[in-house]
Each structure stands twice: as C-alpha cells, then as structure tokens.
Amino acid sequence: MTDSMGEGHHLSAAAAFDSLGADYERAFAHSAAHHASLQRLLADLAPGSRVLDVGSGTGRPTAQTLADAGHEVLGVDVSPVMTEIAARQVPGAVFRCADIRTMPPAGADAEEEGFDAVCAYFSLLQMSREDQSRLLRGLGRSLRPGGHLVVATVPLDVEDVGVVFMGRPVRVTSFGAEEFTALVVEAGFSVQWEQNSLFTPAHPAGEPEPQLFLHCRRL
C-alpha cells in the first residue's frame, strides 16, 4: 500500500474488491507465508472440520486448500464479484455475500453448530478499530471451545488513513504488532504461534509490506 495524496473519494471494501476481482488473487495467492499458515492449520484440524473463512475473496488459496483437504468451508465476503468468482472456482465450499459484522455468530441458534476454526486473512483492514475488536470477540463466540482462530494483518499503527491499494483509493485501519496481538488476547484467545514476514504483491503497484500471522485457540 502507498500513501494516498489528497482527500478525494475512497472506495468501500465492497467496491474496491469488486473492481479488483481476480487481480487480487494473482497478486497475493502465491504468498509463501500464507500457504505455510494454511498447512499449520491443516495439521491442527480434525478430519471434516467446519471452518469459516472471513473475507474469502476468490476462494484461493484459503477455501480451496481447506475444502480439498476434506473440511466443510463457509466463505463470507462483502464483495459480490469476489463471491461469484469463489463459488465458480471452489465448488467444494459454500460462499455467502454478506458483511460479516452483521451476521449472527454460529451456534446462536440451537440448531446451528459452532465452527472448529475461523480464518481471517487480511480481512479486517478496512474496518474501524472498534469493529475489529467487536468482530474478534464475535468470532470467538462462533468457535467451539478450544477452536482455532487464524488471523493475519498488516501490522502498522494507522487509523482511517487514505492509501492507494493496487491502484484503488481506500481507507485502512490497523494496529502495531504488539497492539494487535493484545487485541486478540483480549477477545478471548490464546496465541499459540506467530510469524512476521515481508511480502511484495505480484502487481505493478505492489510494494513490500509487513505481514503478521497469528494462530490462536479459543479459551
């Protein structure tokens, strides 16, 4: 991401990712750290686990990797374009176009089971800090006791800052690494493993960005 010049119009998450479509997958899906995180999660999951993929994008690599391993995957994304691409590319998973912030937690209905794992790879960055905190707590309620949370972010201390992301003007909010880890712990999780890496998207406008991966368990 690069700093945006001026105070012009910025795209919502839905509009930004509608316009990116498959370009996002081409830029980010080859991340070695992301794939290593998925393999670590697979090693922790029991066969046939129920997994929620928050910000599922085009379905690759996260939903596809999990579905191919025999897990039951529900992907949720705010972008209709991304959701349509994912449903076409990963028929072994189920995708829903929705704002995860307004969805009731799994298990709230007696007939609905909680999830064994939740993945949220870089899907919080266009939410306010309050929404990120509230969502992490909600994801904890969606998990069965002892369930897994894998969350990744760009660990920068920024709040509602205008940036240019793959040529699109957006606003982003994040936390520094220590602050974000503390936020996850406060939401009711124990951090089991973390990795910091530097990744450059495969895109003409791509620049190196720090990335933080946390693997956690619900307390």
GUROSE-699287 format. One line per field, with one value per residue (C-alpha): residue number from 1; residue in one letter; x, y, z. Coordinates in pm, 1 decimal, padded with zeros to 6 digits. Layout:
num = [NUM | ...]
residu = [A | ...]
X = [X | ...]
Y = [Y | ...]
Z = [Z | ...]
This chain:
num = [1 | 2 | 3 | 4 | 5 | 6 | 7 | 8 | 9 | 10 | 11 | 12 | 13 | 14 | 15 | 16 | 17 | 18 | 19 | 20 | 21 | 22 | 23 | 24 | 25 | 26 | 27 | 28 | 29 | 30 | 31 | 32 | 33 | 34 | 35 | 36 | 37 | 38 | 39 | 40 | 41 | 42 | 43 | 44 | 45 | 46 | 47 | 48 | 49 | 50 | 51 | 52 | 53 | 54 | 55 | 56 | 57 | 58 | 59 | 60 | 61 | 62 | 63 | 64 | 65 | 66 | 67 | 68 | 69 | 70 | 71 | 72 | 73 | 74 | 75 | 76 | 77 | 78 | 79 | 80 | 81 | 82 | 83 | 84 | 85 | 86 | 87 | 88 | 89 | 90 | 91 | 92 | 93 | 94 | 95 | 96 | 97 | 98 | 99 | 100 | 101 | 102 | 103 | 104 | 105 | 106 | 107 | 108 | 109 | 110 | 111 | 112 | 113 | 114 | 115 | 116 | 117 | 118 | 119 | 120 | 121 | 122 | 123 | 124 | 125 | 126 | 127 | 128 | 129 | 130 | 131 | 132 | 133 | 134 | 135 | 136 | 137 | 138 | 139 | 140 | 141 | 142 | 143 | 144 | 145 | 146 | 147 | 148 | 149 | 150 | 151 | 152 | 153 | 154 | 155 | 156 | 157 | 158 | 159 | 160 | 161 | 162 | 163 | 164 | 165 | 166 | 167 | 168 | 169 | 170 | 171 | 172 | 173 | 174 | 175 | 176 | 177 | 178 | 179 | 180 | 181 | 182 | 183 | 184 | 185 | 186 | 187 | 188 | 189 | 190 | 191 | 192 | 193 | 194 | 195 | 196 | 197 | 198 | 199 | 200 | 201 | 202 | 203 | 204 | 205 | 206 | 207 | 208 | 209 | 210 | 211 | 212 | 213 | 214 | 215 | 216 | 217 | 218 | 219]
residu = [M | T | D | S | M | G | E | G | H | H | L | S | A | A | A | A | F | D | S | L | G | A | D | Y | E | R | A | F | A | H | S | A | A | H | H | A | S | L | Q | R | L | L | A | D | L | A | P | G | S | R | V | L | D | V | G | S | G | T | G | R | P | T | A | Q | T | L | A | D | A | G | H | E | V | L | G | V | D | V | S | P | V | M | T | E | I | A | A | R | Q | V | P | G | A | V | F | R | C | A | D | I | R | T | M | P | P | A | G | A | D | A | E | E | E | G | F | D | A | V | C | A | Y | F | S | L | L | Q | M | S | R | E | D | Q | S | R | L | L | R | G | L | G | R | S | L | R | P | G | G | H | L | V | V | A | T | V | P | L | D | V | E | D | V | G | V | V | F | M | G | R | P | V | R | V | T | S | F | G | A | E | E | F | T | A | L | V | V | E | A | G | F | S | V | Q | W | E | Q | N | S | L | F | T | P | A | H | P | A | G | E | P | E | P | Q | L | F | L | H | C | R | R | L]
X = [00000.0 | 00115.2 | 00004.5 | -00282.8 | -00239.5 | -00517.4 | -00859.8 | -01050.8 | -01307.2 | -01215.4 | -01377.4 | -01563.5 | -01430.2 | -01704.6 | -01639.8 | -01261.6 | -01265.4 | -01541.4 | -01307.1 | -01003.9 | -01165.7 | -00919.5 | -00633.2 | -00620.4 | -00566.7 | -00290.0 | -00115.4 | -00143.5 | -00226.0 | 00138.8 | 00239.3 | 00466.0 | 00376.7 | 00003.7 | 00047.9 | 00267.4 | -00002.7 | -00265.9 | -00050.4 | -00005.4 | -00382.2 | -00445.0 | -00214.0 | -00425.3 | -00769.1 | -00958.3 | -01096.3 | -01411.5 | -01381.0 | -01619.6 | -01430.5 | -01539.3 | -01331.0 | -01381.3 | -01309.2 | -01289.4 | -01210.2 | -01173.4 | -01163.0 | -00794.1 | -00579.4 | -00765.8 | -01106.1 | -00970.0 | -00687.5 | -00926.2 | -01200.1 | -00951.2 | -00839.8 | -01196.5 | -01314.2 | -01656.6 | -01590.5 | -01818.5 | -01667.6 | -01810.5 | -01713.7 | -01866.5 | -01783.0 | -02043.0 | -01779.9 | -01537.4 | -01815.4 | -01918.5 | -01558.6 | -01506.6 | -01823.6 | -01709.7 | -01350.4 | -01410.1 | -01728.6 | -01634.0 | -01706.9 | -02010.7 | -01985.0 | -02209.5 | -02200.1 | -02251.4 | -02096.8 | -01950.6 | -02009.6 | -02387.0 | -02402.7 | -02516.2 | -02248.2 | -02268.0 | -02415.1 | -02650.7 | -02930.7 | -02962.5 | -02980.9 | -02657.9 | -02319.7 | -02019.9 | -01708.2 | -01394.6 | -01181.0 | -01207.7 | -00968.3 | -00943.4 | -00656.6 | -00615.8 | -00992.7 | -01007.9 | -00806.3 | -01100.0 | -01284.6 | -01260.0 | -01063.4 | -01388.3 | -01531.9 | -01214.5 | -01230.3 | -01602.6 | -01561.6 | -01279.4 | -01497.9 | -01783.6 | -01559.6 | -01468.4 | -01837.3 | -01865.2 | -01599.9 | -01645.8 | -01443.3 | -01080.1 | -01145.0 | -00880.4 | -00851.6 | -00600.8 | -00578.5 | -00338.0 | -00295.3 | -00057.0 | 00084.0 | 00101.1 | -00022.2 | -00264.9 | -00626.1 | -00859.5 | -00569.6 | -00618.0 | -00390.9 | -00366.6 | -00405.7 | -00336.8 | -00432.0 | -00754.1 | -00803.7 | -00916.4 | -00907.1 | -00736.1 | -00704.6 | -00467.1 | -00262.1 | 00105.4 | 00205.4 | 00202.9 | -00124.5 | -00295.1 | -00175.8 | -00307.9 | -00642.0 | -00668.1 | -00585.2 | -00843.5 | -01102.1 | -01059.5 | -00783.2 | -00450.5 | -00182.8 | -00011.2 | 00217.2 | 00304.2 | 00504.4 | 00619.9 | 00711.8 | 00761.3 | 00563.9 | 00559.4 | 00239.6 | 00282.6 | 00138.1 | 00289.6 | 00186.6 | 00294.6 | 00537.9 | 00685.7 | 00451.0 | 00490.9 | 00255.2 | 00166.2 | 00012.6 | -00133.9 | -00254.1 | -00474.5 | -00706.8 | -01032.5 | -01003.4]
Y = [00000.0 | 00353.5 | 00678.1 | 00844.6 | 01205.7 | 01444.4 | 01386.9 | 01259.0 | 00984.7 | 00646.0 | 00316.0 | 00095.9 | -00255.1 | -00399.2 | -00153.4 | -00190.2 | -00568.0 | -00576.0 | -00375.2 | -00590.7 | -00929.4 | -01195.7 | -00941.8 | -00970.2 | -01345.6 | -01308.3 | -01055.1 | -01231.3 | -01603.0 | -01708.0 | -01583.4 | -01846.2 | -01727.5 | -01760.6 | -02114.7 | -02209.1 | -02077.4 | -02289.9 | -02601.7 | -02536.0 | -02502.1 | -02823.7 | -03007.9 | -02886.8 | -02972.8 | -03296.4 | -03460.9 | -03296.6 | -02980.8 | -02690.8 | -02374.3 | -02013.7 | -01813.1 | -01440.5 | -01225.5 | -01530.6 | -01333.7 | -01551.6 | -01866.2 | -01924.3 | -02020.4 | -02046.2 | -02202.1 | -02424.8 | -02559.5 | -02639.6 | -02785.9 | -03000.4 | -03143.3 | -03256.2 | -02977.4 | -02809.7 | -02448.2 | -02143.9 | -01836.7 | -01490.3 | -01183.3 | -00837.7 | -00825.6 | -00979.2 | -01012.8 | -01197.5 | -01422.7 | -01518.5 | -01595.4 | -01805.1 | -02009.2 | -02086.5 | -02167.3 | -02366.1 | -02571.5 | -02778.0 | -02483.5 | -02265.1 | -01887.5 | -01611.0 | -01243.2 | -01057.8 | -00815.6 | -01040.1 | -00765.5 | -00806.4 | -01186.8 | -01363.9 | -01587.6 | -01955.8 | -02154.2 | -01871.1 | -02090.5 | -02423.8 | -02599.5 | -02445.7 | -02580.6 | -02364.0 | -02367.1 | -02566.2 | -02293.2 | -01940.0 | -01783.2 | -01407.0 | -01339.0 | -00961.0 | -00907.9 | -00654.7 | -00371.7 | -00165.4 | -00186.5 | 00063.5 | -00037.1 | -00072.2 | -00300.7 | -00510.8 | -00559.0 | -00637.7 | -00881.0 | -01072.0 | -01121.0 | -01233.4 | -01480.6 | -01625.4 | -01684.5 | -01855.4 | -02110.5 | -02425.1 | -02428.4 | -02486.4 | -02390.8 | -02234.1 | -01874.8 | -01786.0 | -01414.2 | -01211.9 | -00838.4 | -00567.0 | -00459.7 | -00082.6 | 00176.5 | 00359.3 | 00468.8 | 00566.5 | 00655.0 | 00703.7 | 00479.3 | 00356.2 | -00021.7 | -00183.9 | 00144.9 | 00188.1 | 00462.5 | 00307.7 | 00387.2 | 00147.5 | 00098.6 | -00131.4 | -00178.5 | -00230.6 | -00594.7 | -00586.5 | -00395.2 | -00630.4 | -00937.3 | -00784.5 | -00719.6 | -01087.5 | -01196.4 | -00955.2 | -01112.1 | -01444.4 | -01624.5 | -01779.4 | -01712.7 | -02042.3 | -01927.5 | -01611.9 | -01520.5 | -01186.7 | -01166.1 | -00920.4 | -00974.7 | -00799.7 | -00849.0 | -00958.3 | -00638.3 | -00334.2 | -00118.4 | -00376.9 | -00269.0 | -00472.0 | -00482.7 | -00632.0 | -00915.4 | -01070.6 | -01419.2 | -01538.8 | -01891.7 | -01893.2 | -02109.7 | -02005.0 | -02014.7]
Z = [00000.0 | -00066.5 | 00095.2 | -00088.3 | -00192.2 | -00102.7 | 00048.3 | -00255.0 | -00282.8 | -00134.7 | -00222.1 | 00021.4 | 00075.8 | -00146.3 | -00428.9 | -00408.7 | -00424.7 | -00686.0 | -00907.2 | -00827.2 | -00886.4 | -00996.7 | -00999.2 | -00620.9 | -00638.6 | -00894.3 | -00672.5 | -00336.5 | -00370.0 | -00408.6 | -00061.6 | 00094.4 | 00445.7 | 00375.1 | 00241.0 | 00539.3 | 00772.7 | 00598.9 | 00629.2 | 01000.6 | 01039.7 | 00847.0 | 01086.0 | 01380.4 | 01239.9 | 01290.5 | 00974.0 | 00841.0 | 01049.6 | 01000.0 | 00901.4 | 00849.4 | 00601.4 | 00670.3 | 00367.1 | 00142.3 | -00174.7 | -00481.3 | -00267.3 | -00334.5 | -00162.0 | 00171.7 | 00098.4 | -00175.3 | 00040.4 | 00325.2 | 00104.9 | -00086.7 | 00248.5 | 00320.4 | 00550.3 | 00542.2 | 00447.1 | 00458.4 | 00294.4 | 00362.7 | 00162.8 | 00123.1 | -00249.9 | -00487.0 | -00759.8 | -00531.3 | -00403.0 | -00757.9 | -00856.9 | -00543.8 | -00597.4 | -00951.3 | -00862.0 | -00543.1 | -00582.8 | -00277.4 | -00045.9 | 00021.1 | -00022.5 | 00103.1 | 00007.0 | 00335.3 | 00581.4 | 00849.1 | 01107.3 | 01077.8 | 01071.7 | 01390.5 | 01543.7 | 01458.7 | 01742.0 | 01842.2 | 01708.8 | 01889.4 | 01554.8 | 01426.4 | 01533.5 | 01603.8 | 01389.1 | 01458.3 | 01304.0 | 01171.3 | 00921.2 | 00875.1 | 00637.6 | 00591.6 | 00605.8 | 00891.3 | 00742.0 | 00616.1 | 00947.9 | 01232.3 | 01540.1 | 01733.3 | 01464.4 | 01457.5 | 01833.8 | 01825.5 | 01536.2 | 01704.7 | 02010.3 | 01785.9 | 01606.5 | 01944.5 | 02012.9 | 01673.6 | 01769.4 | 01968.7 | 02293.7 | 02204.1 | 01841.9 | 01622.5 | 01501.4 | 01230.7 | 01167.8 | 00955.4 | 00922.3 | 00810.5 | 01149.7 | 01115.4 | 01363.3 | 01133.4 | 01174.7 | 00890.1 | 00660.4 | 00287.0 | 00078.5 | -00278.6 | -00287.8 | -00626.4 | -00789.4 | -00588.7 | -00328.4 | 00000.4 | 00370.0 | 00609.6 | 00983.4 | 01165.4 | 01481.2 | 01552.9 | 01604.7 | 01985.8 | 01999.0 | 01755.3 | 01945.5 | 02267.8 | 02096.0 | 02001.9 | 02356.2 | 02499.3 | 02266.1 | 02448.4 | 02261.5 | 02349.8 | 02087.1 | 02002.2 | 01721.6 | 01534.1 | 01227.7 | 01092.0 | 00726.0 | 00442.0 | 00121.8 | -00214.7 | -00418.9 | -00780.5 | -00920.3 | -01094.6 | -00798.2 | -00541.9 | -00270.4 | 00017.3 | 00315.2 | 00663.2 | 00748.6 | 01084.1 | 01113.6 | 01444.1 | 01519.4 | 01828.5 | 02035.8 | 02196.1 | 02574.6]
